């Protein structure tokens, strides 16, 4: 695994580090909609779920695989607050985590969604091998304004093809 990438064990995550993490996350416009912004309780519920794997990427971000259903599916979410990270570097880290999830949980697919204004997430997704699957119209509300959400998916056999090439 990439040296700057560390899996988080929430049971051993101290309160000070958790507060540091939340301080960085809550500033991310593209990560939280009007319902979930400023709701550390909702994030903690996701973060602490037994169906979630969380990884710190140095002090630059957090990547989570959530809603893991072994032998079926999961979702990946990138929370990157270091604006100097390039899409290709984020995708390299993402591919490591995706490989781990496919291998360990024998997943059939991994999906991801992001608001359509998040071009960085769109480029990271495509660099990881995800394919555009559709749009959920006006499903993301930010500052009282609605945005479309783009949906991407990656099947295990497609990822194998990306790994070989």
C-alpha positions as CSV (number, residue, x, y, z in Angstrom):
1,X,0.0,0.0,0.0
2,X,1.1,3.6,-0.6
3,X,3.2,4.9,2.3
4,X,1.1,8.0,3.0
5,X,-2.1,5.9,3.1
6,X,-3.2,4.4,6.5
7,X,-6.3,2.5,7.3
8,X,-8.1,4.1,10.3
9,X,-9.3,1.9,13.2
10,X,-12.1,4.1,14.6
11,X,-11.9,2.2,18.0
12,X,-8.3,3.6,18.4
13,X,-8.9,7.1,17.0
14,X,-8.6,9.6,19.8
15,X,-10.9,12.6,20.4
16,X,-8.3,15.2,19.4
17,X,-7.6,13.5,16.1
18,X,-11.3,13.1,15.4
19,X,-11.9,16.8,16.1
20,X,-9.0,17.7,13.8
21,X,-10.5,15.5,11.0
22,X,-14.0,17.0,11.4
23,X,-12.6,20.5,11.3
24,X,-11.1,19.8,7.9
25,X,-14.1,17.9,6.6
26,X,-16.8,20.4,7.4
27,X,-15.1,23.0,5.3
28,X,-15.4,20.9,2.1
29,X,-18.2,22.4,0.1
30,X,-18.6,19.4,-2.2
31,X,-18.8,16.9,0.6
32,X,-21.9,18.0,2.5
33,X,-25.2,19.3,1.4
34,X,-27.5,21.6,3.3
35,X,-28.9,18.7,5.3
36,X,-25.5,17.2,6.4
37,X,-23.3,20.3,6.7
38,X,-22.4,21.1,10.3
39,X,-23.7,17.6,11.3
40,X,-20.7,15.9,12.8
41,X,-23.1,13.4,14.3
42,X,-24.1,12.2,10.8
43,X,-20.5,12.0,9.7
44,X,-19.5,10.1,12.9
45,X,-22.3,7.6,12.3
46,X,-20.9,6.9,8.8
47,X,-17.3,6.9,10.0
48,X,-18.0,4.5,12.9
49,X,-20.2,2.1,10.9
50,X,-19.0,-1.5,10.9
51,X,-19.7,-1.4,7.1
52,X,-17.1,1.3,6.5
53,X,-13.4,1.3,5.8
54,X,-11.7,4.7,6.3
55,X,-8.2,5.6,5.2
56,X,-6.2,8.7,5.9
57,X,-4.1,10.0,3.0
58,X,-1.2,11.7,4.9
59,X,-2.7,14.9,6.3
60,X,-4.3,15.6,3.0
61,X,-7.6,13.8,3.1
62,X,-9.8,10.9,4.0
63,X,-11.1,8.2,1.7
64,X,-14.0,6.0,2.8
65,X,-15.5,2.8,1.4
66,X,-19.0,2.8,2.9
67,X,-22.2,0.6,2.9
68,X,-20.1,-2.5,2.2
69,X,-22.2,-5.5,1.3
70,X,-19.7,-8.4,0.9
71,X,-20.0,-10.2,-2.4
72,X,-22.1,-7.3,-3.7
73,X,-21.4,-3.6,-3.5
74,X,-20.0,-0.6,-1.8
75,X,-19.6,3.2,-2.2
76,X,-16.4,5.2,-2.2
77,X,-16.1,8.8,-1.1
78,X,-13.0,11.1,-1.4
79,X,-12.7,13.9,1.1
80,X,-9.5,15.8,0.0
81,X,-8.8,19.2,1.6
82,X,-5.3,19.6,0.4
83,X,-5.9,21.6,-2.9
84,X,-2.4,20.8,-4.1
85,X,-3.2,17.1,-4.7
86,X,-3.4,16.3,-8.4
87,X,-6.2,14.2,-9.8
88,X,-3.7,11.5,-10.8
89,X,-2.2,11.2,-7.3
90,X,-5.7,11.0,-5.8
91,X,-6.7,8.4,-8.3
92,X,-3.6,6.3,-7.6
93,X,-4.5,6.3,-3.9
94,X,-8.1,5.6,-4.8
95,X,-7.1,2.6,-6.9
96,X,-5.2,1.1,-4.0
97,X,-8.3,1.3,-1.8
98,X,-10.6,0.0,-4.5
99,X,-8.3,-3.0,-5.1
100,X,-8.3,-3.7,-1.4
101,X,-12.1,-3.5,-1.2
102,X,-12.6,-5.7,-4.3
103,X,-10.1,-8.3,-3.0
104,X,-11.1,-8.4,0.6
105,X,-14.9,-8.2,0.2
106,X,-15.2,-9.9,-3.2
107,X,-17.3,-7.0,-4.3
108,X,-19.1,-7.0,-7.7
109,X,-19.3,-3.2,-7.9
110,X,-18.3,0.1,-6.3
111,X,-20.2,3.3,-6.9
112,X,-19.7,6.9,-6.2
113,X,-21.7,10.1,-6.5
114,X,-20.8,13.7,-6.4
115,X,-22.5,17.1,-7.2
116,X,-22.1,18.1,-10.8
117,X,-20.0,21.2,-9.8
118,X,-17.3,19.0,-8.4
119,X,-15.0,18.6,-11.5
120,X,-12.1,17.3,-9.4
121,X,-14.2,14.3,-8.2
122,X,-15.3,13.7,-11.7
123,X,-11.7,13.5,-13.0
124,X,-10.6,11.3,-10.1
125,X,-13.5,8.9,-10.7
126,X,-12.6,8.6,-14.4
127,X,-8.9,8.1,-13.7
128,X,-9.9,5.3,-11.3
129,X,-11.8,3.6,-14.1
130,X,-15.4,4.5,-13.0
131,X,-18.0,4.9,-15.8
132,X,-20.6,7.5,-15.8
133,X,-24.0,5.9,-15.2
134,X,-26.4,8.7,-14.9
135,X,-27.6,11.9,-13.1
136,X,-29.9,12.3,-10.2
137,X,-31.5,15.6,-11.1
138,X,-31.5,18.4,-8.4
139,X,-30.7,16.0,-5.6
140,X,-28.0,18.0,-4.0
141,X,-28.9,21.2,-2.1
142,X,-26.2,23.7,-1.2
143,X,-27.0,27.1,0.2
144,X,-30.6,26.7,-0.8
145,X,-29.7,26.0,-4.5
146,X,-30.2,22.6,-6.0
147,X,-27.6,20.8,-8.1
148,X,-27.6,17.5,-10.1
149,X,-25.7,14.6,-8.7
150,X,-23.5,12.5,-11.0
151,X,-23.5,8.7,-10.5
152,X,-20.5,6.6,-11.4
153,X,-19.9,2.8,-11.1
154,X,-17.0,0.4,-11.4
155,X,-17.5,-3.4,-11.8
156,X,-14.9,-5.8,-10.6
157,X,-14.1,-7.2,-14.0
158,X,-13.7,-3.6,-15.4
159,X,-11.2,-2.8,-12.6
160,X,-9.3,-6.0,-13.5
161,X,-9.0,-4.6,-17.0
162,X,-7.7,-1.3,-15.7
163,X,-5.2,-3.1,-13.5
164,X,-3.7,-5.0,-16.5
165,X,-3.4,-1.9,-18.8
